[in-house]
């Protein structure tokens, strides 16, 4: 269990990159450290997030939180690579929703529109659309990673 001071710090940090309407009003957060500077943050009121260094990202399994962030759609050929941790490159992106540089972006597959990954944008969407190659989003958390597997274990 994080202290009140640590919880307050995390909630204040959410104000930087998260839509204000989804920031929870909670007092206690459980933190599960996976590796140094990498934690899964959970509260029983349907809040789960991933802390990587200084970045706090929505946990992919929490559809309510994930739906509040901009996204890109990727072709089905990119899914396998993204779910193995690859960054999201321009050739695989088939649709951009509007977002700014250095912001949280959700990556979804084109056919089912299921969230596959959460990352930080390296460009804003307008610049990303104009590119023909190169990484657009830094993949930080994806389906099947250590955060995902730990969360599944905790839900048993």
SULKAZI-V46690 format. One record per pair of residues at least 12 apart in sequence whose ideal C-beta (glycine too) atoms are under 7 Angstrom apart, sorted by sequence separation. I is the first residue (numbers start at 0). J is the second residue. D is the distance in whole Angstrom. If there is no record, write none. Layout:
# SULKAZI-V46690
I & J & D
I & J & D
This chain:
# SULKAZI-V46690
10 & 22 & 6
28 & 40 & 5
29 & 41 & 5
38 & 50 & 4
105 & 117 & 6
106 & 118 & 6
47 & 60 & 7
121 & 134 & 6
122 & 135 & 6
28 & 42 & 5
37 & 51 & 5
47 & 61 & 5
73 & 87 & 7
77 & 91 & 3
103 & 117 & 6
104 & 118 & 6
121 & 135 & 6
27 & 42 & 7
36 & 51 & 7
76 & 91 & 7
120 & 135 & 7
121 & 136 & 7
36 & 52 & 5
45 & 61 & 7
71 & 87 & 7
93 & 109 & 5
103 & 119 & 7
104 & 120 & 5
120 & 136 & 6
121 & 137 & 6
25 & 42 & 5
74 & 91 & 6
119 & 136 & 7
45 & 63 & 7
73 & 91 & 5
101 & 119 & 6
102 & 120 & 5
118 & 136 & 4
119 & 137 & 5
9 & 28 & 6
23 & 42 & 7
25 & 44 & 6
73 & 92 & 6
74 & 93 & 5
87 & 106 & 5
101 & 120 & 6
118 & 137 & 5
6 & 26 & 6
73 & 93 & 7
100 & 120 & 6
118 & 138 & 5
119 & 139 & 6
6 & 27 & 6
23 & 44 & 6
25 & 46 & 6
71 & 92 & 5
72 & 93 & 5
99 & 120 & 7
100 & 121 & 7
118 & 139 & 5
6 & 28 & 5
72 & 94 & 4
98 & 120 & 6
100 & 122 & 6
116 & 138 & 5
117 & 139 & 6
3 & 26 & 7
23 & 46 & 5
71 & 94 & 7
100 & 123 & 5
117 & 140 & 5
71 & 95 & 6
99 & 123 & 5
116 & 140 & 7
71 & 96 & 7
81 & 106 & 6
98 & 123 & 7
116 & 141 & 4
70 & 96 & 5
98 & 124 & 5
115 & 141 & 6
0 & 27 & 6
1 & 28 & 5
69 & 96 & 4
97 & 124 & 5
115 & 142 & 6
69 & 97 & 6
96 & 124 & 7
0 & 29 & 6
1 & 30 & 5
69 & 98 & 4
95 & 124 & 4
78 & 108 & 5
106 & 136 & 6
9 & 40 & 7
87 & 118 & 6
95 & 127 & 6
104 & 136 & 5
71 & 104 & 6
73 & 106 & 6
75 & 108 & 6
82 & 115 & 6
95 & 128 & 5
70 & 104 & 6
75 & 109 & 6
81 & 115 & 5
68 & 103 & 5
69 & 104 & 6
70 & 105 & 4
71 & 106 & 6
72 & 107 & 5
73 & 108 & 6
74 & 109 & 5
75 & 110 & 6
81 & 116 & 5
68 & 104 & 7
70 & 106 & 7
73 & 109 & 6
68 & 105 & 5
70 & 107 & 5
72 & 109 & 5
78 & 115 & 6
89 & 127 & 7
65 & 105 & 5
72 & 112 & 7
89 & 130 & 5
13 & 55 & 6
89 & 131 & 6
90 & 132 & 6
12 & 55 & 6
21 & 64 & 6
89 & 132 & 5
92 & 135 & 6
88 & 132 & 7
89 & 133 & 6
88 & 133 & 7
9 & 55 & 6
21 & 67 & 5
88 & 134 & 5
89 & 135 & 5
56 & 103 & 6
87 & 134 & 7
88 & 135 & 7
86 & 134 & 4
87 & 135 & 6
18 & 67 & 5
65 & 114 & 5
87 & 136 & 4
86 & 136 & 7
86 & 137 & 6
87 & 138 & 6
86 & 138 & 5
85 & 138 & 6
84 & 138 & 6
59 & 114 & 5
81 & 138 & 6
84 & 141 & 6
59 & 117 & 6
82 & 141 & 6
57 & 117 & 6
81 & 141 & 6
82 & 142 & 5
84 & 144 & 7
56 & 117 & 5
82 & 143 & 5
54 & 119 & 7
71 & 136 & 7
59 & 140 & 6
56 & 139 & 6
59 & 142 & 6
56 & 140 & 5
54 & 139 & 7
16 & 102 & 6
16 & 103 & 5
51 & 139 & 6
58 & 146 & 7
59 & 147 & 7
60 & 150 & 6
49 & 140 & 5
58 & 150 & 7
49 & 146 & 5
47 & 150 & 7
39 & 146 & 5
39 & 149 & 5
39 & 150 & 6
33 & 145 & 5
33 & 146 & 7
33 & 149 & 6
31 & 149 & 6
